[in-house]
Amino acid sequence: MTAFYAGLIIILIMTGIAGIALTLRIANLKSNTEDGRDESVSGAVRRHSIVLNPIFLTYVIAGILIMGYVVYLIMIT
């Protein structure tokens, strides 16, 4: 392993630790200030909770893009 890759791995580990620490800190602050309930959820979101979930949509769109890229790579080789 070269020094470049070792440096990248160290940076990735430090970024991951910082991300986890900040996430836990923000979650702790929010749990102390709110009861955690969403009061302003619209009726459309309640009826279609999975379809209108932005995280679900992100995974679906990412999957479609990845599959398109794989098909593209298969067709050009």
Biopython code that builds the backbone (N, CA, C, O; Angstrom):
import numpy as np
from Bio.PDB.StructureBuilder import StructureBuilder

atoms = [
    (1, "MET", "N", (0.845, -1.166, 0.000)),
    (1, "MET", "CA", (0.000, 0.000, 0.000)),
    (1, "MET", "C", (0.896, 1.237, 0.000)),
    (1, "MET", "O", (1.811, 1.363, 0.814)),
    (2, "THR", "N", (0.618, 2.117, -0.906)),
    (2, "THR", "CA", (1.429, 3.323, -0.990)),
    (2, "THR", "C", (0.979, 4.345, 0.043)),
    (2, "THR", "O", (-0.081, 4.212, 0.655)),
    (3, "ALA", "N", (1.796, 5.354, 0.219)),
    (3, "ALA", "CA", (1.482, 6.411, 1.185)),
    (3, "ALA", "C", (0.241, 7.186, 0.752)),
    (3, "ALA", "O", (-0.513, 7.670, 1.596)),
    (4, "PHE", "N", (0.030, 7.303, -0.531)),
    (4, "PHE", "CA", (-1.147, 8.011, -1.032)),
    (4, "PHE", "C", (-2.426, 7.320, -0.581)),
    (4, "PHE", "O", (-3.336, 7.972, -0.068)),
    (5, "TYR", "N", (-2.505, 5.993, -0.769)),
    (5, "TYR", "CA", (-3.687, 5.245, -0.373)),
    (5, "TYR", "C", (-3.860, 5.238, 1.142)),
    (5, "TYR", "O", (-4.981, 5.308, 1.646)),
    (6, "ALA", "N", (-2.755, 5.154, 1.858)),
    (6, "ALA", "CA", (-2.835, 5.201, 3.318)),
    (6, "ALA", "C", (-3.384, 6.551, 3.769)),
    (6, "ALA", "O", (-4.193, 6.612, 4.695)),
    (7, "GLY", "N", (-2.957, 7.621, 3.129)),
    (7, "GLY", "CA", (-3.471, 8.945, 3.460)),
    (7, "GLY", "C", (-4.954, 9.065, 3.162)),
    (7, "GLY", "O", (-5.703, 9.647, 3.946)),
    (8, "LEU", "N", (-5.386, 8.510, 2.021)),
    (8, "LEU", "CA", (-6.809, 8.533, 1.676)),
    (8, "LEU", "C", (-7.637, 7.751, 2.682)),
    (8, "LEU", "O", (-8.722, 8.185, 3.070)),
    (9, "ILE", "N", (-7.129, 6.601, 3.104)),
    (9, "ILE", "CA", (-7.852, 5.794, 4.084)),
    (9, "ILE", "C", (-7.974, 6.533, 5.407)),
    (9, "ILE", "O", (-9.029, 6.503, 6.040)),
    (10, "ILE", "N", (-6.906, 7.193, 5.829)),
    (10, "ILE", "CA", (-6.949, 7.959, 7.083)),
    (10, "ILE", "C", (-7.947, 9.100, 6.971)),
    (10, "ILE", "O", (-8.709, 9.344, 7.907)),
    (11, "ILE", "N", (-7.959, 9.802, 5.843)),
    (11, "ILE", "CA", (-8.914, 10.895, 5.649)),
    (11, "ILE", "C", (-10.349, 10.369, 5.663)),
    (11, "ILE", "O", (-11.225, 10.998, 6.257)),
    (12, "LEU", "N", (-10.607, 9.227, 5.019)),
    (12, "LEU", "CA", (-11.940, 8.643, 5.013)),
    (12, "LEU", "C", (-12.383, 8.238, 6.410)),
    (12, "LEU", "O", (-13.532, 8.467, 6.789)),
    (13, "ILE", "N", (-11.489, 7.644, 7.169)),
    (13, "ILE", "CA", (-11.828, 7.243, 8.533)),
    (13, "ILE", "C", (-12.122, 8.463, 9.391)),
    (13, "ILE", "O", (-13.085, 8.459, 10.158)),
    (14, "MET", "N", (-11.310, 9.508, 9.277)),
    (14, "MET", "CA", (-11.537, 10.723, 10.052)),
    (14, "MET", "C", (-12.851, 11.391, 9.659)),
    (14, "MET", "O", (-13.575, 11.886, 10.523)),
    (15, "THR", "N", (-13.166, 11.409, 8.372)),
    (15, "THR", "CA", (-14.423, 11.986, 7.911)),
    (15, "THR", "C", (-15.610, 11.180, 8.437)),
    (15, "THR", "O", (-16.617, 11.756, 8.847)),
    (16, "GLY", "N", (-15.500, 9.879, 8.427)),
    (16, "GLY", "CA", (-16.572, 9.037, 8.949)),
    (16, "GLY", "C", (-16.802, 9.240, 10.435)),
    (16, "GLY", "O", (-17.944, 9.325, 10.885)),
    (17, "ILE", "N", (-15.725, 9.317, 11.193)),
    (17, "ILE", "CA", (-15.842, 9.540, 12.639)),
    (17, "ILE", "C", (-16.451, 10.908, 12.912)),
    (17, "ILE", "O", (-17.316, 11.038, 13.778)),
    (18, "ALA", "N", (-16.010, 11.929, 12.184)),
    (18, "ALA", "CA", (-16.570, 13.271, 12.369)),
    (18, "ALA", "C", (-18.049, 13.294, 11.994)),
    (18, "ALA", "O", (-18.845, 13.937, 12.677)),
    (19, "GLY", "N", (-18.425, 12.607, 10.927)),
    (19, "GLY", "CA", (-19.823, 12.561, 10.517)),
    (19, "GLY", "C", (-20.706, 11.882, 11.551)),
    (19, "GLY", "O", (-21.803, 12.354, 11.848)),
    (20, "ILE", "N", (-20.224, 10.777, 12.095)),
    (20, "ILE", "CA", (-20.992, 10.079, 13.121)),
    (20, "ILE", "C", (-21.120, 10.940, 14.376)),
    (20, "ILE", "O", (-22.194, 11.020, 14.972)),
    (21, "ALA", "N", (-20.020, 11.585, 14.775)),
    (21, "ALA", "CA", (-20.052, 12.434, 15.971)),
    (21, "ALA", "C", (-21.019, 13.601, 15.792)),
    (21, "ALA", "O", (-21.796, 13.904, 16.698)),
    (22, "LEU", "N", (-20.977, 14.255, 14.641)),
    (22, "LEU", "CA", (-21.885, 15.373, 14.402)),
    (22, "LEU", "C", (-23.338, 14.913, 14.327)),
    (22, "LEU", "O", (-24.230, 15.600, 14.826)),
    (23, "THR", "N", (-23.581, 13.770, 13.715)),
    (23, "THR", "CA", (-24.938, 13.248, 13.632)),
    (23, "THR", "C", (-25.489, 12.944, 15.015)),
    (23, "THR", "O", (-26.631, 13.293, 15.318)),
    (24, "LEU", "N", (-24.695, 12.302, 15.853)),
    (24, "LEU", "CA", (-25.143, 11.993, 17.200)),
    (24, "LEU", "C", (-25.357, 13.260, 18.015)),
    (24, "LEU", "O", (-26.296, 13.339, 18.807)),
    (25, "ARG", "N", (-24.502, 14.238, 17.827)),
    (25, "ARG", "CA", (-24.643, 15.499, 18.560)),
    (25, "ARG", "C", (-25.932, 16.232, 18.162)),
    (25, "ARG", "O", (-26.666, 16.721, 19.021)),
    (26, "ILE", "N", (-26.194, 16.301, 16.870)),
    (26, "ILE", "CA", (-27.412, 16.962, 16.399)),
    (26, "ILE", "C", (-28.648, 16.188, 16.843)),
    (26, "ILE", "O", (-29.642, 16.792, 17.245)),
    (27, "ALA", "N", (-28.597, 14.869, 16.777)),
    (27, "ALA", "CA", (-29.735, 14.057, 17.215)),
    (27, "ALA", "C", (-29.992, 14.260, 18.698)),
    (27, "ALA", "O", (-31.147, 14.328, 19.120)),
    (28, "ASN", "N", (-28.951, 14.356, 19.485)),
    (28, "ASN", "CA", (-29.106, 14.577, 20.921)),
    (28, "ASN", "C", (-29.710, 15.947, 21.189)),
    (28, "ASN", "O", (-30.578, 16.076, 22.052)),
    (29, "LEU", "N", (-29.272, 16.970, 20.468)),
    (29, "LEU", "CA", (-29.830, 18.306, 20.653)),
    (29, "LEU", "C", (-31.301, 18.347, 20.252)),
    (29, "LEU", "O", (-32.110, 18.974, 20.936)),
    (30, "LYS", "N", (-31.653, 17.690, 19.159)),
    (30, "LYS", "CA", (-33.043, 17.694, 18.706)),
    (30, "LYS", "C", (-33.932, 16.906, 19.647)),
    (30, "LYS", "O", (-35.073, 17.299, 19.893)),
    (31, "SER", "N", (-33.430, 15.801, 20.179)),
    (31, "SER", "CA", (-34.265, 15.007, 21.081)),
    (31, "SER", "C", (-34.497, 15.736, 22.396)),
    (31, "SER", "O", (-35.501, 15.491, 23.065)),
    (32, "ASN", "N", (-33.592, 16.624, 22.775)),
    (32, "ASN", "CA", (-33.778, 17.388, 24.004)),
    (32, "ASN", "C", (-34.744, 18.552, 23.810)),
    (32, "ASN", "O", (-35.347, 19.012, 24.780)),
    (33, "THR", "N", (-34.903, 19.036, 22.582)),
    (33, "THR", "CA", (-35.731, 20.217, 22.356)),
    (33, "THR", "C", (-37.123, 19.895, 21.838)),
    (33, "THR", "O", (-38.037, 20.697, 22.027)),
    (34, "GLU", "N", (-37.318, 18.755, 21.196)),
    (34, "GLU", "CA", (-38.607, 18.423, 20.603)),
    (34, "GLU", "C", (-39.057, 17.049, 21.063)),
    (34, "GLU", "O", (-38.267, 16.250, 21.567)),
    (35, "ASP", "N", (-40.329, 16.796, 20.879)),
    (35, "ASP", "CA", (-40.841, 15.472, 21.200)),
    (35, "ASP", "C", (-40.704, 14.502, 20.038)),
    (35, "ASP", "O", (-41.012, 13.319, 20.186)),
    (36, "GLY", "N", (-40.243, 14.983, 18.868)),
    (36, "GLY", "CA", (-39.959, 14.115, 17.732)),
    (36, "GLY", "C", (-41.143, 13.817, 16.851)),
    (36, "GLY", "O", (-41.061, 12.933, 15.999)),
    (37, "ARG", "N", (-42.235, 14.518, 17.022)),
    (37, "ARG", "CA", (-43.417, 14.263, 16.207)),
    (37, "ARG", "C", (-43.511, 15.270, 15.072)),
    (37, "ARG", "O", (-43.225, 16.455, 15.246)),
    (38, "ASP", "N", (-43.915, 14.781, 13.917)),
    (38, "ASP", "CA", (-44.148, 15.646, 12.768)),
    (38, "ASP", "C", (-45.611, 16.058, 12.768)),
    (38, "ASP", "O", (-46.497, 15.225, 12.575)),
    (39, "GLU", "N", (-45.856, 17.312, 12.978)),
    (39, "GLU", "CA", (-47.237, 17.793, 13.021)),
    (39, "GLU", "C", (-47.730, 18.234, 11.653)),
    (39, "GLU", "O", (-48.937, 18.241, 11.414)),
    (40, "SER", "N", (-46.840, 18.596, 10.760)),
    (40, "SER", "CA", (-47.250, 19.183, 9.489)),
    (40, "SER", "C", (-47.113, 18.215, 8.308)),
    (40, "SER", "O", (-46.720, 18.627, 7.217)),
    (41, "VAL", "N", (-47.430, 16.945, 8.516)),
    (41, "VAL", "CA", (-47.373, 15.973, 7.432)),
    (41, "VAL", "C", (-48.676, 16.060, 6.652)),
    (41, "VAL", "O", (-49.761, 15.932, 7.219)),
    (42, "SER", "N", (-48.560, 16.277, 5.357)),
    (42, "SER", "CA", (-49.760, 16.457, 4.534)),
    (42, "SER", "C", (-50.472, 15.123, 4.323)),
    (42, "SER", "O", (-49.912, 14.051, 4.550)),
    (43, "GLY", "N", (-51.711, 15.225, 3.885)),
    (43, "GLY", "CA", (-52.516, 14.028, 3.640)),
    (43, "GLY", "C", (-51.969, 13.152, 2.531)),
    (43, "GLY", "O", (-52.053, 11.927, 2.606)),
    (44, "ALA", "N", (-51.406, 13.776, 1.494)),
    (44, "ALA", "CA", (-50.841, 13.004, 0.382)),
    (44, "ALA", "C", (-49.665, 12.154, 0.849)),
    (44, "ALA", "O", (-49.503, 11.017, 0.408)),
    (45, "VAL", "N", (-48.854, 12.702, 1.732)),
    (45, "VAL", "CA", (-47.705, 11.946, 2.244)),
    (45, "VAL", "C", (-48.193, 10.814, 3.146)),
    (45, "VAL", "O", (-47.620, 9.725, 3.135)),
    (46, "ARG", "N", (-49.238, 11.061, 3.922)),
    (46, "ARG", "CA", (-49.777, 9.998, 4.772)),
    (46, "ARG", "C", (-50.336, 8.855, 3.929)),
    (46, "ARG", "O", (-50.159, 7.687, 4.278)),
    (47, "ARG", "N", (-51.004, 9.176, 2.830)),
    (47, "ARG", "CA", (-51.596, 8.134, 1.978)),
    (47, "ARG", "C", (-50.536, 7.367, 1.194)),
    (47, "ARG", "O", (-50.686, 6.167, 0.968)),
    (48, "HIS", "N", (-49.466, 8.043, 0.776)),
    (48, "HIS", "CA", (-48.417, 7.435, -0.046)),
    (48, "HIS", "C", (-47.072, 7.583, 0.657)),
    (48, "HIS", "O", (-46.151, 8.202, 0.123)),
    (49, "SER", "N", (-46.962, 7.023, 1.834)),
    (49, "SER", "CA", (-45.771, 7.249, 2.652)),
    (49, "SER", "C", (-44.506, 6.662, 2.043)),
    (49, "SER", "O", (-43.418, 7.187, 2.277)),
    (50, "ILE", "N", (-44.618, 5.593, 1.272)),
    (50, "ILE", "CA", (-43.415, 4.999, 0.680)),
    (50, "ILE", "C", (-43.060, 5.691, -0.627)),
    (50, "ILE", "O", (-41.890, 5.980, -0.878)),
    (51, "VAL", "N", (-44.051, 5.958, -1.454)),
    (51, "VAL", "CA", (-43.793, 6.535, -2.774)),
    (51, "VAL", "C", (-43.234, 7.950, -2.660)),
    (51, "VAL", "O", (-42.361, 8.325, -3.443)),
    (52, "LEU", "N", (-43.716, 8.742, -1.705)),
    (52, "LEU", "CA", (-43.267, 10.123, -1.576)),
    (52, "LEU", "C", (-42.101, 10.287, -0.600)),
    (52, "LEU", "O", (-41.753, 11.413, -0.244)),
    (53, "ASN", "N", (-41.502, 9.195, -0.168)),
    (53, "ASN", "CA", (-40.361, 9.261, 0.733)),
    (53, "ASN", "C", (-39.117, 9.633, -0.081)),
    (53, "ASN", "O", (-38.752, 8.896, -0.997)),
    (54, "PRO", "N", (-38.457, 10.753, 0.225)),
    (54, "PRO", "CA", (-37.322, 11.189, -0.592)),
    (54, "PRO", "C", (-36.139, 10.218, -0.563)),
    (54, "PRO", "O", (-35.415, 10.105, -1.553)),
    (55, "ILE", "N", (-35.935, 9.529, 0.537)),
    (55, "ILE", "CA", (-34.825, 8.571, 0.600)),
    (55, "ILE", "C", (-35.122, 7.382, -0.307)),
    (55, "ILE", "O", (-34.243, 6.911, -1.028)),
    (56, "PHE", "N", (-36.352, 6.903, -0.271)),
    (56, "PHE", "CA", (-36.752, 5.804, -1.157)),
    (56, "PHE", "C", (-36.601, 6.205, -2.613)),
    (56, "PHE", "O", (-36.090, 5.436, -3.427)),
    (57, "LEU", "N", (-37.045, 7.409, -2.940)),
    (57, "LEU", "CA", (-36.915, 7.888, -4.321)),
    (57, "LEU", "C", (-35.451, 7.998, -4.738)),
    (57, "LEU", "O", (-35.106, 7.691, -5.879)),
    (58, "THR", "N", (-34.594, 8.431, -3.825)),
    (58, "THR", "CA", (-33.166, 8.532, -4.126)),
    (58, "THR", "C", (-32.583, 7.163, -4.458)),
    (58, "THR", "O", (-31.819, 7.033, -5.414)),
    (59, "TYR", "N", (-32.936, 6.138, -3.674)),
    (59, "TYR", "CA", (-32.437, 4.792, -3.947)),
    (59, "TYR", "C", (-32.968, 4.264, -5.277)),
    (59, "TYR", "O", (-32.233, 3.617, -6.023)),
    (60, "VAL", "N", (-34.215, 4.528, -5.574)),
    (60, "VAL", "CA", (-34.788, 4.061, -6.841)),
    (60, "VAL", "C", (-34.092, 4.735, -8.017)),
    (60, "VAL", "O", (-33.716, 4.064, -8.979)),
    (61, "ILE", "N", (-33.916, 6.046, -7.952)),
    (61, "ILE", "CA", (-33.269, 6.780, -9.042)),
    (61, "ILE", "C", (-31.813, 6.348, -9.194)),
    (61, "ILE", "O", (-31.327, 6.176, -10.312)),
    (62, "ALA", "N", (-31.115, 6.173, -8.068)),
    (62, "ALA", "CA", (-29.721, 5.718, -8.131)),
    (62, "ALA", "C", (-29.636, 4.327, -8.748)),
    (62, "ALA", "O", (-28.743, 4.063, -9.553)),
    (63, "GLY", "N", (-30.547, 3.443, -8.383)),
    (63, "GLY", "CA", (-30.559, 2.089, -8.963)),
    (63, "GLY", "C", (-30.786, 2.121, -10.458)),
    (63, "GLY", "O", (-30.137, 1.390, -11.206)),
    (64, "ILE", "N", (-31.714, 2.973, -10.900)),
    (64, "ILE", "CA", (-31.981, 3.095, -12.335)),
    (64, "ILE", "C", (-30.758, 3.625, -13.070)),
    (64, "ILE", "O", (-30.411, 3.124, -14.139)),
    (65, "LEU", "N", (-30.103, 4.635, -12.503)),
    (65, "LEU", "CA", (-28.904, 5.184, -13.143)),
    (65, "LEU", "C", (-27.771, 4.164, -13.199)),
    (65, "LEU", "O", (-27.069, 4.067, -14.206)),
    (66, "ILE", "N", (-27.593, 3.412, -12.131)),
    (66, "ILE", "CA", (-26.530, 2.399, -12.114)),
    (66, "ILE", "C", (-26.823, 1.303, -13.132)),
    (66, "ILE", "O", (-25.929, 0.864, -13.855)),
    (67, "MET", "N", (-28.077, 0.863, -13.185)),
    (67, "MET", "CA", (-28.432, -0.160, -14.169)),
    (67, "MET", "C", (-28.234, 0.360, -15.594)),
    (67, "MET", "O", (-27.770, -0.379, -16.462)),
    (68, "GLY", "N", (-28.581, 1.617, -15.838)),
    (68, "GLY", "CA", (-28.362, 2.208, -17.151)),
    (68, "GLY", "C", (-26.890, 2.245, -17.513)),
    (68, "GLY", "O", (-26.520, 1.985, -18.657)),
    (69, "TYR", "N", (-26.042, 2.571, -16.530)),
    (69, "TYR", "CA", (-24.603, 2.613, -16.765)),
    (69, "TYR", "C", (-24.056, 1.213, -17.042)),
    (69, "TYR", "O", (-23.187, 1.044, -17.898)),
    (70, "VAL", "N", (-24.549, 0.235, -16.339)),
    (70, "VAL", "CA", (-24.103, -1.157, -16.564)),
    (70, "VAL", "C", (-24.515, -1.600, -17.965)),
    (70, "VAL", "O", (-23.717, -2.206, -18.680)),
    (71, "VAL", "N", (-25.735, -1.307, -18.359)),
    (71, "VAL", "CA", (-26.187, -1.666, -19.711)),
    (71, "VAL", "C", (-25.350, -0.963, -20.746)),
    (71, "VAL", "O", (-24.983, -1.560, -21.759)),
    (72, "TYR", "N", (-25.038, 0.312, -20.508)),
    (72, "TYR", "CA", (-24.191, 1.064, -21.433)),
    (72, "TYR", "C", (-22.814, 0.414, -21.551)),
    (72, "TYR", "O", (-22.303, 0.257, -22.660)),
    (73, "LEU", "N", (-22.207, 0.033, -20.425)),
    (73, "LEU", "CA", (-20.897, -0.610, -20.475)),
    (73, "LEU", "C", (-20.952, -1.954, -21.204)),
    (73, "LEU", "O", (-20.021, -2.310, -21.927)),
    (74, "ILE", "N", (-22.030, -2.689, -21.017)),
    (74, "ILE", "CA", (-22.172, -3.973, -21.717)),
    (74, "ILE", "C", (-22.296, -3.763, -23.216)),
    (74, "ILE", "O", (-21.749, -4.535, -24.004)),
    (75, "MET", "N", (-23.014, -2.720, -23.612)),
    (75, "MET", "CA", (-23.232, -2.494, -25.038)),
    (75, "MET", "C", (-21.988, -1.994, -25.768)),
    (75, "MET", "O", (-21.820, -2.270, -26.956)),
    (76, "ILE", "N", (-21.104, -1.251, -25.067)),
    (76, "ILE", "CA", (-19.937, -0.733, -25.763)),
    (76, "ILE", "C", (-18.777, -1.707, -25.770)),
    (76, "ILE", "O", (-17.793, -1.478, -26.472)),
    (77, "THR", "N", (-18.862, -2.799, -25.002)),
    (77, "THR", "CA", (-17.746, -3.765, -25.007)),
    (77, "THR", "C", (-18.075, -4.964, -25.840)),
    (77, "THR", "O", (-17.257, -5.877, -25.959)),
]
sb = StructureBuilder()
sb.init_structure("model")
sb.init_model(0)
sb.init_chain("A")
sb.init_seg("    ")
for serial, (resi, resn, name, xyz) in enumerate(atoms, 1):
    if name == "N":
        sb.init_residue(resn, " ", resi, " ")
    sb.init_atom(name, np.array(xyz, "f"), 0.0, 1.0, " ", f" {name:<3s}", serial, name[0])
structure = sb.get_structure()
